[in-house]
């Protein structure tokens, strides 16, 4: 997500490019620019983003001609989409592109592996497989997957995700790869979860653990029906910050959802949404929270009201 100062800079960049902007607009901009040295740097970043916007501008223009986005939202949405993406990563992640199995936004897919194990891949997810005579290795490179592992004592079944790995101990379990953390939840039997050089943690059925660059968190007991809700096309949130909810909904939507006002990102959300109707979820959020959603289909912008 963009920082508030970058969002302001994007707003000014778009306003100043508008043919209807005049002297008053320019004076207000000059005052904003002089108020803080960080404003000038942020505006320079907005100008640089404009050059990257050339790659996606034709699609935004098509949406505008169709009457689905205003001019300001076309430009601001496109720039914000680029600002939210890491440098060099705009349209395609090469690891996902070359994955053994992958799903599109809104798609779920079940696959039987060569050893008889089954994997259900969630929306916008991808994994690679490397099975040898002595090891069954799966790398989750994006999204979420549910594993039902076929027994084979001679070949351990390992799932790598982020900085850690999960070894199946004759089990069914869920692995979810987030922006900065990985969550592992056990439905049947147990797994061994390890990060870097730490000793493996044995996790029993009904428990979940998360890990990231800082290592493992303490295991927590969880409702497995909620953990597996995505397998029934449901997303369940209990007092989850709006910014996190939008990131999760993003995985089920073709296009982008961009939070333009960081001040509303911490608002708690408790809801059950259908993964097959993300637009309906956004409409519900707009109706029940003090936010406004500008939905251009390709990009939905979420503002505070």
N, C-alpha and C positions, 0 to 999 in steps of 0.2 A: 504494500500500500504506500501511497505517496505521503510525505510529511505535510503538515498544514502549510508551511511556507511554500512548498513546491506546488501545492494545490492553488494557493493564492497567485503564484507566478503564472501558472497555466491559465488561470482565470484572466489575468491581465493580458497575457499574450493573445488570447482569443479576442478579448474586447478591443485591443488596439488594432487587430487585423480587420475588424469589422469596418466596412465602408461608412457606416453611420456614426462611428466614433468621431468626436470633435475636440475642440480646444479644452473644454471642461474635463473631458476624459483624460486628456494628456496631462493637465495640471494635477489631477488626482493621482495619476500614475507616478508623476515626478515626486509628489509628496510621499507616496508609499515607498518609492525607491530610496529616497533620502532618509527614511525613518530608521533603517537598519542595514548595515553592510551585507547581511545575509540575503537581503532581498535582491540585490544585484546579482549575486552568485546564483540564486534560484532562477532568476529570469534568464540568465545565460544558459542554464540547464534546459529551460523550456525551449529556447531557440535551437539548441542542439537536438532536442527531441523532435522538433519540427522537421529536421532533415531526415530523421529516421522514419517519420510519419509517411514519407513518400511511398513506402512499400505497401501501406494498407489504406491510403487515402481513397483510391478508387471505390472500394467497397462502402466506405462511409458516404461518399458522394451518391452512390446508388441508393442507399437508404434515405438520404435526404430528398432525392428526387421523388422517391416513392411516398414521401410525406411522413416517414416513420421517425425522423429525427430533425430537429431544428439545426440551423447552421452552427450555432454556438455549441450545441451538444455533440455535433459531428466532430468538430475540431477538438473540443475539450476531451471528449470521450476517447478519441484516437490517441491524443497525447498522453492522457492518463494511463491508457492501456500499455503504452510503451514505457512510461515511467515506472509502472508496477512490475515490469519484466526486467530480469537481470540483463546486463549488457551482453550482446551477442546471442540472446535467447528471446526471440520475438514470436515466431510461429511454430517451430518444431524442435522438440527435444530429441536429439539423435539417439539417446539410449532407449527411449520409448519407440522410436521409429524402427529400430532394429531388434526389438524384443521378440522372443519366441512366440508369445501369446499376448495380445493386447485387446482392449475394449475401447469403444468410443464413448463420448459423454452420453449418459443415459442408458448404456448397454450393460447387461450382465451376461456372463458366459461361463458355462461349465465345461471342463476339459478332463478327460481321463488320460493320465500320464502312462508312459510305457511300462511302469512297474505295477499298474493297477490303482495307484493313488488317484484321488479326485481333487480337483481344484475348482472352486467357484470364484471367478474374478469379478470384482465390482466395477462400477462405472469409472471410466477414464483411468484404467489400471493397466499395468504391464508387468510381465515377468520373463526372465530367461531361465533356461534349464541346462544343466551340465551333469548328465548321468554317466558314471564310469563303473568299472567292475567293483570298486570299493566304496563308492560314495554317490548319494543322490543329492545334488546341490541345486537349489532354486534361489534366484535372486529377484526379489520384488523391487522393481525400479520405479514404480508409481502406483498410487492408489491402495487398494485393499483386496485381500484374498482370504478365502476360507479353505483350509486344507483337511482332507480326510486321508490319512496315510496308511498305505498297505504295509503289513509287517514284512520285514526283510532284515533279520539280525546281522547279516553279513554286510549290509550297506546302510549306514546311518542316513537319515533324511534331514537335511539342514536347509533352513530358510534364512537367507541373508537379507537384511533390510537396513539401510542407513549404516550406522557404525557398529551394529550388533548382529548376532545370529541366534536362531532358535532351533534347537534339536528336538525332533519329535521322539517321544517315549511311548510309542504305540497310541496314537491320539488323534483328536480332531480339535483344531484351533484356528483362531483368526489373527491375522497380522495386518495392521493398518499403518501405512507410511505417510506421515504428515509433513508439514513444512520443516519442522525442526525436531520432531519426536516420532518415535515408533511405539505403537501400542500392541501388546500381545495378550490375547485372552484365550483361556483354555476351556473348551466345552466338554471334552472327555479325556480321561486319564491325565497325562502330565507332559510338560516340556521342560527343557533346560535352556535358559536364556543367559547369554553372556555378552559382555561389551568389553572390547579391548582386552586388557590383561586381567580383568576381574574374574574371580571364580564363578562358575555357572550357578545360576539360581534356579532351583527346581520349583516350577509353578504348577499347582494342582488345579483340577477342574473347578470352575466357578470363580477363579481368580484372574486378575489382570495386572500386568506390570508395564510400565513405560520406560523408555530409555532414549538418550540423546547424547550429544557430545560430553555432557557432564556425568554420564554413567546411568546406572539403574535407579529408579525410584522405588519406594517401598510398595510391595504388592497390595492390591485392594480387592475386596470381594465385590463382584458386580453381578447385575442381573443379565444373564446370558441372552434372554429374550430381547433386551435392549441392544446388546452388542451385535446381535444378528438381525436386527430390524431391517437393515439394508437388503438382506436376502429376501425380504417380503415387500420390497419397494417402499420402505418407510424410513424416515429420519426422525429420531426422537431427541429432543433437546430439553434439558432441565437446568434452568438458570445458566445458560451458556451465553457468553458475550456475543453481541450482534456481529462483530467482525469475524468471529470464528464460525458463526452460523452461515454467513455469506460465503466464506471460503469453502465450507462443506457443500452448500448448494451449487457453487461454481462447478464442482466436479460432475454435476448432473445436467449441466446446461451447455449447449453449443454456443460459444461466444464468451463474453466476459461479464462479471459482476464486479463493479468497482465502487468501493466506499469512498466518497468524495469528502465526507465530513468526519474526521477522526474523533470528534467530541462525542459522537453517538455510538462509536464502536464498542464501548464497554457496557452498553445497556443490556441487561439480562433478558434472555428469550427462553420461554418454556412453551414448547409446541410440538406437534406431530405433523410432519409434512409428507406428502406423497412425492417420491422421487420422480414419478412420471409427470408431475405438474409443477415444475419449478416456477413458472410464471405465476401460477396460483399462489405459491408460497410467498413470492415477492409482493403480490397484491395484498395478502394477509398481513405481512409485515408492515406495509404502508398504511393499512387500515387500523392497526392496533398499536403502532409505535409512532412517536413524533418524527417520522421520516417521510421523505418524498422520493419516489422511484421514477426515474425517467427511463422508460424501457424502449430501446431502439432495436430489440431482438438480438442484433449482433453484440451490442453492449448495453447493459443496464447500469445506470448511474444512481447511486443511493446518497441522498443529501439529508441533512438534518432540517427540521422545519422550525 
